[in-house]
Amino acid sequence: MPKFTLRIDGMHCASCVRRVSQSLASIPGVVVEEVTVGTAKVSSAEQPVPLDAAIAALAEAGFVAHLES
């Protein structure tokens, strides 16, 4: 299962962590492995990894996400 980590700007509390988790979990094929303040570790059952969908869902929730290398 492909995996990626996102660095998320503006996530600074437990409520933010919950919103990020819910936003990512709403994307078909995405499995949220871990969300901590500042990062989200995500895996995907789909090929290719729906990175654009994850970033768009987080933007809709009010966060800016970047692929962590």
N, CA, C, O and CB atoms as a CASP TS submission, in Angstrom:
PFRMAT TS
TARGET T0000
AUTHOR 0000-0000-0000
METHOD Language model
MODEL 1
PARENT N/A
ATOM      1  N   MET     1       0.850  -1.165   0.000  1.00  0.00           N
ATOM      2  CA  MET     1       0.000   0.000   0.000  1.00  0.00           C
ATOM      3  C   MET     1       0.904   1.239   0.000  1.00  0.00           C
ATOM      4  O   MET     1       1.721   1.397   0.908  1.00  0.00           O
ATOM      5  CB  MET     1      -0.972  -0.008   1.228  1.00  0.00           C
ATOM      6  N   PRO     2       0.774   2.122  -1.003  1.00  0.00           N
ATOM      7  CA  PRO     2       1.603   3.332  -1.048  1.00  0.00           C
ATOM      8  C   PRO     2       1.341   4.231   0.161  1.00  0.00           C
ATOM      9  O   PRO     2       0.221   4.317   0.663  1.00  0.00           O
ATOM     10  CB  PRO     2       1.340   4.109  -2.347  1.00  0.00           C
ATOM     11  N   LYS     3       2.402   4.896   0.613  1.00  0.00           N
ATOM     12  CA  LYS     3       2.280   5.767   1.780  1.00  0.00           C
ATOM     13  C   LYS     3       2.888   7.124   1.476  1.00  0.00           C
ATOM     14  O   LYS     3       3.784   7.243   0.639  1.00  0.00           O
ATOM     15  CB  LYS     3       2.959   5.136   3.012  1.00  0.00           C
ATOM     16  N   PHE     4       2.395   8.145   2.162  1.00  0.00           N
ATOM     17  CA  PHE     4       3.009   9.461   2.083  1.00  0.00           C
ATOM     18  C   PHE     4       2.753  10.201   3.381  1.00  0.00           C
ATOM     19  O   PHE     4       1.824   9.882   4.123  1.00  0.00           O
ATOM     20  CB  PHE     4       2.466  10.262   0.875  1.00  0.00           C
ATOM     21  N   THR     5       3.591  11.194   3.645  1.00  0.00           N
ATOM     22  CA  THR     5       3.452  12.035   4.823  1.00  0.00           C
ATOM     23  C   THR     5       3.252  13.464   4.363  1.00  0.00           C
ATOM     24  O   THR     5       3.964  13.953   3.486  1.00  0.00           O
ATOM     25  CB  THR     5       4.687  11.915   5.760  1.00  0.00           C
ATOM     26  N   LEU     6       2.277  14.128   4.962  1.00  0.00           N
ATOM     27  CA  LEU     6       2.001  15.519   4.642  1.00  0.00           C
ATOM     28  C   LEU     6       2.384  16.400   5.821  1.00  0.00           C
ATOM     29  O   LEU     6       2.081  16.084   6.971  1.00  0.00           O
ATOM     30  CB  LEU     6       0.518  15.715   4.275  1.00  0.00           C
ATOM     31  N   ARG     7       3.051  17.504   5.525  1.00  0.00           N
ATOM     32  CA  ARG     7       3.282  18.543   6.529  1.00  0.00           C
ATOM     33  C   ARG     7       2.107  19.501   6.399  1.00  0.00           C
ATOM     34  O   ARG     7       1.798  19.965   5.301  1.00  0.00           O
ATOM     35  CB  ARG     7       4.688  19.285   6.329  1.00  0.00           C
ATOM     36  N   ILE     8       1.456  19.795   7.508  1.00  0.00           N
ATOM     37  CA  ILE     8       0.223  20.561   7.467  1.00  0.00           C
ATOM     38  C   ILE     8       0.398  21.851   8.253  1.00  0.00           C
ATOM     39  O   ILE     8       0.611  21.834   9.465  1.00  0.00           O
ATOM     40  CB  ILE     8      -0.953  19.738   8.022  1.00  0.00           C
ATOM     41  N   ASP     9       0.303  22.977   7.537  1.00  0.00           N
ATOM     42  CA  ASP     9       0.409  24.289   8.165  1.00  0.00           C
ATOM     43  C   ASP     9      -0.924  24.646   8.811  1.00  0.00           C
ATOM     44  O   ASP     9      -1.984  24.395   8.239  1.00  0.00           O
ATOM     45  CB  ASP     9       0.826  25.369   7.130  1.00  0.00           C
ATOM     46  N   GLY    10      -0.870  25.227   9.992  1.00  0.00           N
ATOM     47  CA  GLY    10      -2.063  25.701  10.671  1.00  0.00           C
ATOM     48  C   GLY    10      -2.717  24.694  11.596  1.00  0.00           C
ATOM     49  O   GLY    10      -3.742  24.992  12.209  1.00  0.00           O
ATOM     50  N   MET    11      -2.143  23.513  11.705  1.00  0.00           N
ATOM     51  CA  MET    11      -2.699  22.500  12.599  1.00  0.00           C
ATOM     52  C   MET    11      -1.957  22.610  13.938  1.00  0.00           C
ATOM     53  O   MET    11      -0.767  22.306  14.013  1.00  0.00           O
ATOM     54  CB  MET    11      -2.567  21.044  11.980  1.00  0.00           C
ATOM     55  N   HIS    12      -2.664  23.047  14.999  1.00  0.00           N
ATOM     56  CA  HIS    12      -1.979  23.316  16.251  1.00  0.00           C
ATOM     57  C   HIS    12      -2.699  22.822  17.508  1.00  0.00           C
ATOM     58  O   HIS    12      -2.248  23.099  18.619  1.00  0.00           O
ATOM     59  CB  HIS    12      -1.759  24.762  16.366  1.00  0.00           C
ATOM     60  N   CYS    13      -3.805  22.098  17.351  1.00  0.00           N
ATOM     61  CA  CYS    13      -4.528  21.636  18.545  1.00  0.00           C
ATOM     62  C   CYS    13      -5.262  20.325  18.247  1.00  0.00           C
ATOM     63  O   CYS    13      -5.291  19.857  17.108  1.00  0.00           O
ATOM     64  CB  CYS    13      -5.534  22.720  19.029  1.00  0.00           C
ATOM     65  N   ALA    14      -5.841  19.755  19.276  1.00  0.00           N
ATOM     66  CA  ALA    14      -6.554  18.475  19.127  1.00  0.00           C
ATOM     67  C   ALA    14      -7.753  18.598  18.181  1.00  0.00           C
ATOM     68  O   ALA    14      -8.059  17.664  17.440  1.00  0.00           O
ATOM     69  CB  ALA    14      -7.028  17.969  20.498  1.00  0.00           C
ATOM     70  N   SER    15      -8.418  19.731  18.208  1.00  0.00           N
ATOM     71  CA  SER    15      -9.549  19.947  17.305  1.00  0.00           C
ATOM     72  C   SER    15      -9.080  19.943  15.853  1.00  0.00           C
ATOM     73  O   SER    15      -9.754  19.396  14.981  1.00  0.00           O
ATOM     74  CB  SER    15     -10.260  21.276  17.634  1.00  0.00           C
ATOM     75  N   CYS    16      -7.933  20.550  15.597  1.00  0.00           N
ATOM     76  CA  CYS    16      -7.361  20.554  14.253  1.00  0.00           C
ATOM     77  C   CYS    16      -7.017  19.131  13.811  1.00  0.00           C
ATOM     78  O   CYS    16      -7.292  18.744  12.676  1.00  0.00           O
ATOM     79  CB  CYS    16      -6.107  21.448  14.203  1.00  0.00           C
ATOM     80  N   VAL    17      -6.421  18.368  14.704  1.00  0.00           N
ATOM     81  CA  VAL    17      -6.061  16.983  14.403  1.00  0.00           C
ATOM     82  C   VAL    17      -7.313  16.203  14.005  1.00  0.00           C
ATOM     83  O   VAL    17      -7.289  15.427  13.050  1.00  0.00           O
ATOM     84  CB  VAL    17      -5.365  16.315  15.622  1.00  0.00           C
ATOM     85  N   ARG    18      -8.388  16.409  14.731  1.00  0.00           N
ATOM     86  CA  ARG    18      -9.651  15.725  14.423  1.00  0.00           C
ATOM     87  C   ARG    18     -10.178  16.134  13.039  1.00  0.00           C
ATOM     88  O   ARG    18     -10.618  15.282  12.266  1.00  0.00           O
ATOM     89  CB  ARG    18     -10.707  16.039  15.507  1.00  0.00           C
ATOM     90  N   ARG    19     -10.134  17.440  12.729  1.00  0.00           N
ATOM     91  CA  ARG    19     -10.614  17.912  11.428  1.00  0.00           C
ATOM     92  C   ARG    19      -9.771  17.358  10.289  1.00  0.00           C
ATOM     93  O   ARG    19     -10.304  16.974   9.247  1.00  0.00           O
ATOM     94  CB  ARG    19     -10.608  19.437  11.382  1.00  0.00           C
ATOM     95  N   VAL    20      -8.462  17.315  10.483  1.00  0.00           N
ATOM     96  CA  VAL    20      -7.571  16.761   9.469  1.00  0.00           C
ATOM     97  C   VAL    20      -7.876  15.279   9.264  1.00  0.00           C
ATOM     98  O   VAL    20      -7.992  14.823   8.127  1.00  0.00           O
ATOM     99  CB  VAL    20      -6.090  16.960   9.871  1.00  0.00           C
ATOM    100  N   SER    21      -8.005  14.530  10.348  1.00  0.00           N
ATOM    101  CA  SER    21      -8.314  13.094  10.258  1.00  0.00           C
ATOM    102  C   SER    21      -9.616  12.855   9.513  1.00  0.00           C
ATOM    103  O   SER    21      -9.685  11.988   8.641  1.00  0.00           O
ATOM    104  CB  SER    21      -8.397  12.473  11.656  1.00  0.00           C
ATOM    105  N   GLN    22     -10.641  13.612   9.848  1.00  0.00           N
ATOM    106  CA  GLN    22     -11.942  13.444   9.199  1.00  0.00           C
ATOM    107  C   GLN    22     -11.878  13.819   7.724  1.00  0.00           C
ATOM    108  O   GLN    22     -12.485  13.149   6.888  1.00  0.00           O
ATOM    109  CB  GLN    22     -13.003  14.288   9.907  1.00  0.00           C
ATOM    110  N   SER    23     -11.155  14.876   7.398  1.00  0.00           N
ATOM    111  CA  SER    23     -11.037  15.294   6.000  1.00  0.00           C
ATOM    112  C   SER    23     -10.353  14.226   5.161  1.00  0.00           C
ATOM    113  O   SER    23     -10.807  13.903   4.063  1.00  0.00           O
ATOM    114  CB  SER    23     -10.266  16.609   5.900  1.00  0.00           C
ATOM    115  N   LEU    24      -9.261  13.681   5.678  1.00  0.00           N
ATOM    116  CA  LEU    24      -8.530  12.656   4.926  1.00  0.00           C
ATOM    117  C   LEU    24      -9.319  11.352   4.850  1.00  0.00           C
ATOM    118  O   LEU    24      -9.311  10.681   3.818  1.00  0.00           O
ATOM    119  CB  LEU    24      -7.162  12.400   5.566  1.00  0.00           C
ATOM    120  N   ALA    25      -9.996  10.992   5.931  1.00  0.00           N
ATOM    121  CA  ALA    25     -10.763   9.741   5.950  1.00  0.00           C
ATOM    122  C   ALA    25     -11.942   9.780   4.990  1.00  0.00           C
ATOM    123  O   ALA    25     -12.475   8.731   4.627  1.00  0.00           O
ATOM    124  CB  ALA    25     -11.260   9.452   7.359  1.00  0.00           C
ATOM    125  N   SER    26     -12.356  10.962   4.575  1.00  0.00           N
ATOM    126  CA  SER    26     -13.493  11.077   3.654  1.00  0.00           C
ATOM    127  C   SER    26     -13.111  10.767   2.208  1.00  0.00           C
ATOM    128  O   SER    26     -13.986  10.691   1.346  1.00  0.00           O
ATOM    129  CB  SER    26     -14.084  12.473   3.733  1.00  0.00           C
ATOM    130  N   ILE    27     -11.832  10.589   1.933  1.00  0.00           N
ATOM    131  CA  ILE    27     -11.366  10.311   0.567  1.00  0.00           C
ATOM    132  C   ILE    27     -11.363   8.808   0.340  1.00  0.00           C
ATOM    133  O   ILE    27     -10.722   8.071   1.089  1.00  0.00           O
ATOM    134  CB  ILE    27      -9.944  10.906   0.320  1.00  0.00           C
ATOM    135  N   PRO    28     -12.081   8.341  -0.695  1.00  0.00           N
ATOM    136  CA  PRO    28     -12.113   6.897  -0.969  1.00  0.00           C
ATOM    137  C   PRO    28     -10.712   6.334  -1.200  1.00  0.00           C
ATOM    138  O   PRO    28      -9.917   6.907  -1.946  1.00  0.00           O
ATOM    139  CB  PRO    28     -12.993   6.609  -2.189  1.00  0.00           C
ATOM    140  N   GLY    29     -10.423   5.218  -0.559  1.00  0.00           N
ATOM    141  CA  GLY    29      -9.148   4.544  -0.739  1.00  0.00           C
ATOM    142  C   GLY    29      -8.042   5.016   0.179  1.00  0.00           C
ATOM    143  O   GLY    29      -6.966   4.419   0.201  1.00  0.00           O
ATOM    144  N   VAL    30      -8.281   6.081   0.943  1.00  0.00           N
ATOM    145  CA  VAL    30      -7.249   6.623   1.816  1.00  0.00           C
ATOM    146  C   VAL    30      -7.408   6.050   3.220  1.00  0.00           C
ATOM    147  O   VAL    30      -8.517   5.965   3.747  1.00  0.00           O
ATOM    148  CB  VAL    30      -7.310   8.165   1.847  1.00  0.00           C
ATOM    149  N   VAL    31      -6.289   5.662   3.814  1.00  0.00           N
ATOM    150  CA  VAL    31      -6.252   5.178   5.186  1.00  0.00           C
ATOM    151  C   VAL    31      -5.376   6.149   5.976  1.00  0.00           C
ATOM    152  O   VAL    31      -4.212   6.361   5.636  1.00  0.00           O
ATOM    153  CB  VAL    31      -5.705   3.693   5.270  1.00  0.00           C
ATOM    154  N   VAL    32      -5.935   6.730   7.020  1.00  0.00           N
ATOM    155  CA  VAL    32      -5.189   7.647   7.870  1.00  0.00           C
ATOM    156  C   VAL    32      -4.474   6.813   8.914  1.00  0.00           C
ATOM    157  O   VAL    32      -5.114   6.192   9.761  1.00  0.00           O
ATOM    158  CB  VAL    32      -6.123   8.719   8.533  1.00  0.00           C
ATOM    159  N   GLU    33      -3.155   6.795   8.859  1.00  0.00           N
ATOM    160  CA  GLU    33      -2.383   5.985   9.792  1.00  0.00           C
ATOM    161  C   GLU    33      -2.074   6.724  11.082  1.00  0.00           C
ATOM    162  O   GLU    33      -2.123   6.143  12.167  1.00  0.00           O
ATOM    163  CB  GLU    33      -1.102   5.537   9.146  1.00  0.00           C
ATOM    164  N   GLU    34      -1.756   8.004  10.963  1.00  0.00           N
ATOM    165  CA  GLU    34      -1.397   8.783  12.151  1.00  0.00           C
ATOM    166  C   GLU    34      -1.523  10.263  11.822  1.00  0.00           C
ATOM    167  O   GLU    34      -1.079  10.708  10.763  1.00  0.00           O
ATOM    168  CB  GLU    34       0.048   8.443  12.638  1.00  0.00           C
ATOM    169  N   VAL    35      -2.115  11.009  12.711  1.00  0.00           N
ATOM    170  CA  VAL    35      -2.155  12.464  12.588  1.00  0.00           C
ATOM    171  C   VAL    35      -1.668  13.035  13.905  1.00  0.00           C
ATOM    172  O   VAL    35      -2.233  12.760  14.963  1.00  0.00           O
ATOM    173  CB  VAL    35      -3.598  12.984  12.232  1.00  0.00           C
ATOM    174  N   THR    36      -0.613  13.835  13.830  1.00  0.00           N
ATOM    175  CA  THR    36      -0.107  14.548  14.985  1.00  0.00           C
ATOM    176  C   THR    36      -0.067  16.024  14.625  1.00  0.00           C
ATOM    177  O   THR    36      -0.185  16.376  13.451  1.00  0.00           O
ATOM    178  CB  THR    36       1.300  14.022  15.418  1.00  0.00           C
ATOM    179  N   VAL    37       0.094  16.865  15.587  1.00  0.00           N
ATOM    180  CA  VAL    37       0.148  18.293  15.302  1.00  0.00           C
ATOM    181  C   VAL    37       1.293  18.552  14.322  1.00  0.00           C
ATOM    182  O   VAL    37       2.463  18.344  14.643  1.00  0.00           O
ATOM    183  CB  VAL    37       0.331  19.125  16.615  1.00  0.00           C
ATOM    184  N   GLY    38       0.935  19.004  13.135  1.00  0.00           N
ATOM    185  CA  GLY    38       1.925  19.353  12.119  1.00  0.00           C
ATOM    186  C   GLY    38       2.113  18.351  11.008  1.00  0.00           C
ATOM    187  O   GLY    38       2.539  18.733   9.919  1.00  0.00           O
ATOM    188  N   THR    39       1.811  17.069  11.234  1.00  0.00           N
ATOM    189  CA  THR    39       1.993  16.077  10.170  1.00  0.00           C
ATOM    190  C   THR    39       0.845  15.076  10.147  1.00  0.00           C
ATOM    191  O   THR    39       0.151  14.858  11.140  1.00  0.00           O
ATOM    192  CB  THR    39       3.323  15.341  10.348  1.00  0.00           C
ATOM    193  N   ALA    40       0.675  14.478   8.975  1.00  0.00           N
ATOM    194  CA  ALA    40      -0.291  13.399   8.814  1.00  0.00           C
ATOM    195  C   ALA    40       0.376  12.299   8.008  1.00  0.00           C
ATOM    196  O   ALA    40       0.891  12.554   6.919  1.00  0.00           O
ATOM    197  CB  ALA    40      -1.605  13.898   8.119  1.00  0.00           C
ATOM    198  N   LYS    41       0.374  11.084   8.528  1.00  0.00           N
ATOM    199  CA  LYS    41       0.890   9.930   7.805  1.00  0.00           C
ATOM    200  C   LYS    41      -0.302   9.198   7.220  1.00  0.00           C
ATOM    201  O   LYS    41      -1.219   8.798   7.938  1.00  0.00           O
ATOM    202  CB  LYS    41       1.743   8.992   8.734  1.00  0.00           C
ATOM    203  N   VAL    42      -0.275   9.031   5.917  1.00  0.00           N
ATOM    204  CA  VAL    42      -1.429   8.532   5.183  1.00  0.00           C
ATOM    205  C   VAL    42      -0.973   7.420   4.256  1.00  0.00           C
ATOM    206  O   VAL    42       0.136   7.464   3.723  1.00  0.00           O
ATOM    207  CB  VAL    42      -2.125   9.668   4.387  1.00  0.00           C
ATOM    208  N   SER    43      -1.817   6.435   4.065  1.00  0.00           N
ATOM    209  CA  SER    43      -1.550   5.434   3.035  1.00  0.00           C
ATOM    210  C   SER    43      -2.776   5.327   2.155  1.00  0.00           C
ATOM    211  O   SER    43      -3.858   5.803   2.499  1.00  0.00           O
ATOM    212  CB  SER    43      -1.185   4.052   3.657  1.00  0.00           C
ATOM    213  N   SER    44      -2.584   4.697   1.021  1.00  0.00           N
ATOM    214  CA  SER    44      -3.657   4.647   0.037  1.00  0.00           C
ATOM    215  C   SER    44      -3.756   3.255  -0.557  1.00  0.00           C
ATOM    216  O   SER    44      -2.747   2.626  -0.877  1.00  0.00           O
ATOM    217  CB  SER    44      -3.432   5.685  -1.067  1.00  0.00           C
ATOM    218  N   ALA    45      -4.977   2.784  -0.699  1.00  0.00           N
ATOM    219  CA  ALA    45      -5.208   1.497  -1.344  1.00  0.00           C
ATOM    220  C   ALA    45      -5.261   1.664  -2.853  1.00  0.00           C
ATOM    221  O   ALA    45      -5.317   0.677  -3.587  1.00  0.00           O
ATOM    222  CB  ALA    45      -6.504   0.859  -0.832  1.00  0.00           C
ATOM    223  N   GLU    46      -5.244   2.915  -3.324  1.00  0.00           N
ATOM    224  CA  GLU    46      -5.355   3.190  -4.751  1.00  0.00           C
ATOM    225  C   GLU    46      -3.989   3.460  -5.354  1.00  0.00           C
ATOM    226  O   GLU    46      -3.068   3.892  -4.662  1.00  0.00           O
ATOM    227  CB  GLU    46      -6.284   4.375  -5.000  1.00  0.00           C
ATOM    228  N   GLN    47      -3.867   3.204  -6.633  1.00  0.00           N
ATOM    229  CA  GLN    47      -2.695   3.579  -7.411  1.00  0.00           C
ATOM    230  C   GLN    47      -3.164   4.540  -8.476  1.00  0.00           C
ATOM    231  O   GLN    47      -4.112   4.177  -9.174  1.00  0.00           O
ATOM    232  CB  GLN    47      -1.978   2.331  -8.035  1.00  0.00           C
ATOM    233  N   PRO    48      -2.634   5.683  -8.680  1.00  0.00           N
ATOM    234  CA  PRO    48      -1.613   6.309  -7.853  1.00  0.00           C
ATOM    235  C   PRO    48      -2.213   6.865  -6.568  1.00  0.00           C
ATOM    236  O   PRO    48      -3.432   6.957  -6.421  1.00  0.00           O
ATOM    237  CB  PRO    48      -0.910   7.418  -8.628  1.00  0.00           C
ATOM    238  N   VAL    49      -1.348   7.226  -5.659  1.00  0.00           N
ATOM    239  CA  VAL    49      -1.781   7.805  -4.391  1.00  0.00           C
ATOM    240  C   VAL    49      -2.554   9.090  -4.685  1.00  0.00           C
ATOM    241  O   VAL    49      -2.063   9.938  -5.430  1.00  0.00           O
ATOM    242  CB  VAL    49      -0.559   8.085  -3.450  1.00  0.00           C
ATOM    243  N   PRO    50      -3.749   9.254  -4.119  1.00  0.00           N
ATOM    244  CA  PRO    50      -4.562  10.438  -4.409  1.00  0.00           C
ATOM    245  C   PRO    50      -4.080  11.671  -3.645  1.00  0.00           C
ATOM    246  O   PRO    50      -4.819  12.247  -2.846  1.00  0.00           O
ATOM    247  CB  PRO    50      -6.020  10.164  -4.069  1.00  0.00           C
ATOM    248  N   LEU    51      -2.829  12.069  -3.902  1.00  0.00           N
ATOM    249  CA  LEU    51      -2.223  13.193  -3.202  1.00  0.00           C
ATOM    250  C   LEU    51      -2.992  14.486  -3.443  1.00  0.00           C
ATOM    251  O   LEU    51      -3.250  15.240  -2.504  1.00  0.00           O
ATOM    252  CB  LEU    51      -0.777  13.361  -3.634  1.00  0.00           C
ATOM    253  N   ASP    52      -3.360  14.749  -4.702  1.00  0.00           N
ATOM    254  CA  ASP    52      -4.101  15.970  -5.012  1.00  0.00           C
ATOM    255  C   ASP    52      -5.427  16.026  -4.260  1.00  0.00           C
ATOM    256  O   ASP    52      -5.830  17.087  -3.784  1.00  0.00           O
ATOM    257  CB  ASP    52      -4.351  16.070  -6.513  1.00  0.00           C
ATOM    258  N   ALA    53      -6.098  14.890  -4.155  1.00  0.00           N
ATOM    259  CA  ALA    53      -7.377  14.844  -3.431  1.00  0.00           C
ATOM    260  C   ALA    53      -7.165  15.121  -1.946  1.00  0.00           C
ATOM    261  O   ALA    53      -7.984  15.794  -1.320  1.00  0.00           O
ATOM    262  CB  ALA    53      -8.061  13.471  -3.622  1.00  0.00           C
ATOM    263  N   ALA    54      -6.084  14.615  -1.381  1.00  0.00           N
ATOM    264  CA  ALA    54      -5.795  14.838   0.038  1.00  0.00           C
ATOM    265  C   ALA    54      -5.502  16.305   0.295  1.00  0.00           C
ATOM    266  O   ALA    54      -6.016  16.879   1.255  1.00  0.00           O
ATOM    267  CB  ALA    54      -4.609  13.973   0.495  1.00  0.00           C
ATOM    268  N   ILE    55      -4.687  16.916  -0.547  1.00  0.00           N
ATOM    269  CA  ILE    55      -4.350  18.326  -0.379  1.00  0.00           C
ATOM    270  C   ILE    55      -5.590  19.197  -0.558  1.00  0.00           C
ATOM    271  O   ILE    55      -5.777  20.165   0.178  1.00  0.00           O
ATOM    272  CB  ILE    55      -3.255  18.742  -1.377  1.00  0.00           C
ATOM    273  N   ALA    56      -6.438  18.862  -1.528  1.00  0.00           N
ATOM    274  CA  ALA    56      -7.671  19.626  -1.754  1.00  0.00           C
ATOM    275  C   ALA    56      -8.633  19.495  -0.572  1.00  0.00           C
ATOM    276  O   ALA    56      -9.246  20.483  -0.168  1.00  0.00           O
ATOM    277  CB  ALA    56      -8.362  19.154  -3.044  1.00  0.00           C
ATOM    278  N   ALA    57      -8.772  18.296  -0.015  1.00  0.00           N
ATOM    279  CA  ALA    57      -9.669  18.093   1.131  1.00  0.00           C
ATOM    280  C   ALA    57      -9.185  18.883   2.338  1.00  0.00           C
ATOM    281  O   ALA    57      -9.988  19.450   3.079  1.00  0.00           O
ATOM    282  CB  ALA    57      -9.769  16.597   1.484  1.00  0.00           C
ATOM    283  N   LEU    58      -7.884  18.918   2.532  1.00  0.00           N
ATOM    284  CA  LEU    58      -7.337  19.675   3.653  1.00  0.00           C
ATOM    285  C   LEU    58      -7.490  21.177   3.438  1.00  0.00           C
ATOM    286  O   LEU    58      -7.739  21.916   4.391  1.00  0.00           O
ATOM    287  CB  LEU    58      -5.868  19.323   3.861  1.00  0.00           C
ATOM    288  N   ALA    59      -7.344  21.634   2.197  1.00  0.00           N
ATOM    289  CA  ALA    59      -7.546  23.055   1.900  1.00  0.00           C
ATOM    290  C   ALA    59      -8.991  23.452   2.182  1.00  0.00           C
ATOM    291  O   ALA    59      -9.252  24.533   2.710  1.00  0.00           O
ATOM    292  CB  ALA    59      -7.181  23.365   0.428  1.00  0.00           C
ATOM    293  N   GLU    60      -9.920  22.581   1.831  1.00  0.00           N
ATOM    294  CA  GLU    60     -11.332  22.844   2.105  1.00  0.00           C
ATOM    295  C   GLU    60     -11.595  22.937   3.607  1.00  0.00           C
ATOM    296  O   GLU    60     -12.492  23.661   4.039  1.00  0.00           O
ATOM    297  CB  GLU    60     -12.207  21.750   1.484  1.00  0.00           C
ATOM    298  N   ALA    61     -10.817  22.209   4.395  1.00  0.00           N
ATOM    299  CA  ALA    61     -10.965  22.243   5.849  1.00  0.00           C
ATOM    300  C   ALA    61     -10.188  23.397   6.478  1.00  0.00           C
ATOM    301  O   ALA    61     -10.231  23.588   7.694  1.00  0.00           O
ATOM    302  CB  ALA    61     -10.504  20.927   6.451  1.00  0.00           C
ATOM    303  N   GLY    62      -9.469  24.173   5.641  1.00  0.00           N
ATOM    304  CA  GLY    62      -8.767  25.348   6.139  1.00  0.00           C
ATOM    305  C   GLY    62      -7.292  25.172   6.417  1.00  0.00           C
ATOM    306  O   GLY    62      -6.695  25.990   7.117  1.00  0.00           O
ATOM    307  N   PHE    63      -6.685  24.111   5.878  1.00  0.00           N
ATOM    308  CA  PHE    63      -5.270  23.840   6.116  1.00  0.00           C
ATOM    309  C   PHE    63      -4.500  23.851   4.806  1.00  0.00           C
ATOM    310  O   PHE    63      -5.056  23.586   3.740  1.00  0.00           O
ATOM    311  CB  PHE    63      -5.088  22.492   6.829  1.00  0.00           C
ATOM    312  N   VAL    64      -3.213  24.161   4.899  1.00  0.00           N
ATOM    313  CA  VAL    64      -2.318  24.085   3.750  1.00  0.00           C
ATOM    314  C   VAL    64      -1.404  22.892   3.974  1.00  0.00           C
ATOM    315  O   VAL    64      -0.721  22.808   4.995  1.00  0.00           O
ATOM    316  CB  VAL    64      -1.494  25.417   3.558  1.00  0.00           C
ATOM    317  N   ALA    65      -1.393  21.964   3.014  1.00  0.00           N
ATOM    318  CA  ALA    65      -0.592  20.746   3.161  1.00  0.00           C
ATOM    319  C   ALA    65       0.475  20.673   2.089  1.00  0.00           C
ATOM    320  O   ALA    65       0.272  21.107   0.955  1.00  0.00           O
ATOM    321  CB  ALA    65      -1.481  19.503   3.100  1.00  0.00           C
ATOM    322  N   HIS    66       1.617  20.116   2.466  1.00  0.00           N
ATOM    323  CA  HIS    66       2.746  19.935   1.562  1.00  0.00           C
ATOM    324  C   HIS    66       3.257  18.520   1.734  1.00  0.00           C
ATOM    325  O   HIS    66       3.293  17.991   2.845  1.00  0.00           O
ATOM    326  CB  HIS    66       3.874  20.980   1.832  1.00  0.00           C
ATOM    327  N   LEU    67       3.651  17.911   0.629  1.00  0.00           N
ATOM    328  CA  LEU    67       4.244  16.576   0.698  1.00  0.00           C
ATOM    329  C   LEU    67       5.587  16.687   1.416  1.00  0.00           C
ATOM    330  O   LEU    67       6.436  17.496   1.041  1.00  0.00           O
ATOM    331  CB  LEU    67       4.418  15.952  -0.733  1.00  0.00           C
ATOM    332  N   GLU    68       5.769  15.880   2.436  1.00  0.00           N
ATOM    333  CA  GLU    68       7.027  15.874   3.173  1.00  0.00           C
ATOM    334  C   GLU    68       7.961  14.880   2.499  1.00  0.00           C
ATOM    335  O   GLU    68       7.602  13.724   2.272  1.00  0.00           O
ATOM    336  CB  GLU    68       6.807  15.513   4.681  1.00  0.00           C
ATOM    337  N   SER    69       9.159  15.344   2.185  1.00  0.00           N
ATOM    338  CA  SER    69      10.096  14.451   1.479  1.00  0.00           C
ATOM    339  C   SER    69      11.017  13.737   2.416  1.00  0.00           C
ATOM    340  O   SER    69      11.859  12.954   1.977  1.00  0.00           O
ATOM    341  CB  SER    69      10.911  15.220   0.481  1.00  0.00           C
TER
END
